[in-house]
Amino acid sequence: MIKNLDKLDQKLILSLQEDGRHSYMDLARMLGVTEGTIRNRLRKLVDGGVMKIAAIPELHKLGYGFMGIVGMQVRLADLRTVAEQLVKNPNVCYLANVTGRYELIAIVVTRSQKEYADFMENAVSAIPSILRTETFVNLNIYKGHANGLDTTQLIRSLDIPPSNEH
């Protein structure tokens, strides 16, 4: 953790959240500092683990139109084993051990309701230590977006033909 996070760091993070394509020069001009200051601050923030710079895919534009939030009751003795199995599945974009009615909460993204049903039937039901599930289907998003999801496996699994460019 960075101990000396200041207003400039905060403004820098907010500027990049608004548009991650800002150049160092643009950020320096917007924030009233030198380009070197921006480079150093960004390196400090990234190296310190305060932020990451990443692309956020619009999943629905890539054909992933269904999102379910799944609560899972799991045999506690097998919790880590179950989690290890689930994180290997590219459709599981978020998985957390939680308190309350369920031991695990997952966000699952699929192309369709049918693909989701197949996921539940073939992937989840194949894990005997998952005792019960409850799915909450995402209908509308009123605030935020799915930028906290780990969709790297999902994007890697897209069937995209090779480029003709050299």
Secondary structure as UniProt FT lines:
FT   TURN            3..4
FT   HELIX           7..18
FT   TURN            20..21
FT   HELIX           24..31
FT   HELIX           35..47
FT   TURN            48..49
FT   HELIX           59..62
FT   STRAND          66..74
FT   HELIX           76..78
FT   HELIX           79..87
FT   TURN            90..91
FT   STRAND          92..97
FT   STRAND          104..110
FT   HELIX           113..119
FT   HELIX           120..124
FT   TURN            125..126
FT   TURN            128..129
FT   STRAND          130..137
FT   HELIX           146..148
FT   HELIX           152..156
//
